[in-house]
Amino acid sequence: MQNCSFCHLPRGNPKDPAKKTSYGPLLTDLFRREQPLSEQGARLFILQGVPEKMPGFQYGLEPKEIDTILAYLKTL
């Protein structure tokens, strides 16, 4: 999760929500949004990344680690 948190956790002034920013999208409610992300879609993002935005982790994470990340994301 250290790799994810660098870009996907809010930064900035915790007392001023308007100044909280992140480099990548926040990962809360990914599976409960109006247009939710599918588990397979999330898995592909993790494995393949997004060109010029996010590296893929297909060589750095085991399938069980990705399963654990997906299970965690579903709780957010």
Protein Blocks (a to p, Z undefined) as FASTA:
>chain_A
ZZmmmmmpcedjfklmklgccfbdcfehklmgfbdcdfklmmmmmmnopghkbccfklmp
cfklmmmmmmmmmmZZ
